[in-house]
Amino acid sequence: MSSPKIGKAPVVVKEGDNVQDFADKLNTNRLTPIFTISNVTGEGLPKLKEFLSHVQSRIAVSGIF
């Protein structure tokens, strides 16, 4: 199911998924990565941190500078 206003479909990122692919296509494709994280155990947090390390800054993407 996609959001009608945004037009992006949520995709749950699984442990074996390559987050680099999600980061590279974040601004161009119609998918929104969803990360499941445990506040108690921290499970899933390393995958989210890995993803964030690959995401380009919004300034670099927009071409302002």
CORWO-V134965 format. One record per pair of residues at least 24 apart in sequence whose C-alpha atoms are under 8 Angstrom apart, sorted by the first residue. I is the first residue (numbers start at 0). J is the second residue. D is the distance in whole Angstrom. If there is no record, write none. Layout:
BEGIN
i->{I & I}
j->{J & J}
d->{D & D}
END
This chain:
BEGIN
i->{7 & 9 & 11 & 14 & 14 & 18 & 18 & 18 & 18 & 19 & 19 & 21 & 22 & 22 & 22 & 22 & 22 & 23 & 23 & 25}
j->{31 & 33 & 35 & 43 & 46 & 46 & 49 & 50 & 53 & 50 & 53 & 50 & 50 & 51 & 53 & 54 & 55 & 53 & 54 & 54}
d->{6 & 6 & 8 & 8 & 7 & 7 & 7 & 5 & 8 & 7 & 6 & 8 & 6 & 8 & 6 & 5 & 8 & 8 & 7 & 8}
END
